Amino acid sequence: MNALMAQSHSKILGGKDFLTMKETTSKEIAALLELAQNIKAKLQAGEEYKPLAGKTLGMIFEKSSTRTRVSFEVGMLQLGGHALFLSSNDLQIGRGEPISDTAKVLSEYLDGIMIRTFGHEKIMELADHATIPVINGLTDLAHPSQVMADFLTILELKGKLKGLKMSYIGDGNNVANSLMVGCAKMGMNFSIGCPEGYKPDEEIVAYAKEVAAENNCEVTVTTSAVEAIKDADIVYSDVWTSMGQEIENSIRLEAFKGYQINGELVKHAKNDYLFMHCLPAHREEEVTAEVIDGPNSVVFHQAGNRLHAQKAVLVDLLS
């Protein structure tokens, strides 16, 4: 076992929760990524690595999921632990039990909780009252688990993070918020092109710009997709209408005209750009099939790395 694998048991995150990229330092992000690379290498080499034997993770889902559920559940299994799928419809919180009571009860049974929910205030309350680590599987404000997988993918394919430019085209949503802060912390330039009224959270933008200045990189918010994507190393997209926004779908489709990632727009990126998408994708809406199924697309490599990046967080928090 190399030094970092042993180090994981001394807690990279200090035993705290994993809720947003803002609360995670640059050194912690780098250490988790290195741990993820080591764990992935062990799996690919066929080595047995079961640091979470006897450990349990409760997975609360208030939003439907493919990648989050399967990657966390399989990750716990491969690490020797066990994951419990807890639909909000099956828990008492679905009948009005306070989240604080749920947190205290689950802390008596489990070693950790992962939650995928709507309002970010719910995960904050859960973490405040739980005595075990809480992991953000997605909220309307942040998606740090996705960003760790994204960074792992970029490291594997580009060999570095610092100095690269990531361009995000589309809705300034939870993924955009987390990518922006994560890039600023890792010395990556980040630009987002989005319509007026759909920009990222203003407080998060201000924070990311401060961090970027400290790390000699830039955060740019613009309404021009062409300006945002110029000379990009990574081009990133997400759906225009997220879960819970379905009633706005027709309005959003109109607002995001001109922000589709297509063959014409990516000509402004670098020739060897990587196309990334957190999935699920709506082909011919936010991205054309030509791009997402083309030679620069790494979306399935990226999706696969959800498993390995999250394993690092699980090992660090639960072992």
Stockholm file with secondary structure:
# STOCKHOLM 1.0

chainA/1-319         MNALMAQSHSKILGGKDFLTMKETTSKEIAALLELAQNIKAKLQAGEEYKPLAGKTLGMIFEKSSTRTRVSFEVGMLQLGGHALFLSSNDLQIGRGEPISDTAKVLSEYLDGIMIRTFGHEKIMELADHATIPVINGLTDLAHPSQVMADFLTILELKGKLKGLKMSYIGDGNNVANSLMVGCAKMGMNFSIGCPEGYKPDEEIVAYAKEVAAENNCEVTVTTSAVEAIKDADIVYSDVWTSMGQEIENSIRLEAFKGYQINGELVKHAKNDYLFMHCLPAHREEEVTAEVIDGPNSVVFHQAGNRLHAQKAVLVDLLS
#=GR chainA/1-319 SS CCHHHHHGGGCTTTTCCBCCSTTSCHHHHHHHHHHHHHHHHHHHTTCCCCTTTTCEEEEEESSCCSHHHHHHHHHHHHTTCEEEEEETTTSGGGGTCCHHHHHHHHHHHCSEEEEECSCHHHHHHHHHHCSSCEEEEECSSCCHHHHHHHHHHHHHHHSCCTTCEEEEESCCCHHHHHHHHHHHHTTCEEEEECCTTCCCCHHHHHHHHHHHHHTTCCEEEESCHHHHHTTCSEEEECCSSCTTCGGGHHHHHHHTTTCCBCTTGGGGSCTTCEEEECSCCCBTTTBCHHHHTSTTBCHHHHHHHHHHHHHHHHHHHHC
#=GC SS_cons         CCHHHHHGGGCTTTTCCBCCSTTSCHHHHHHHHHHHHHHHHHHHTTCCCCTTTTCEEEEEESSCCSHHHHHHHHHHHHTTCEEEEEETTTSGGGGTCCHHHHHHHHHHHCSEEEEECSCHHHHHHHHHHCSSCEEEEECSSCCHHHHHHHHHHHHHHHSCCTTCEEEEESCCCHHHHHHHHHHHHTTCEEEEECCTTCCCCHHHHHHHHHHHHHTTCCEEEESCHHHHHTTCSEEEECCSSCTTCGGGHHHHHHHTTTCCBCTTGGGGSCTTCEEEECSCCCBTTTBCHHHHTSTTBCHHHHHHHHHHHHHHHHHHHHC
//
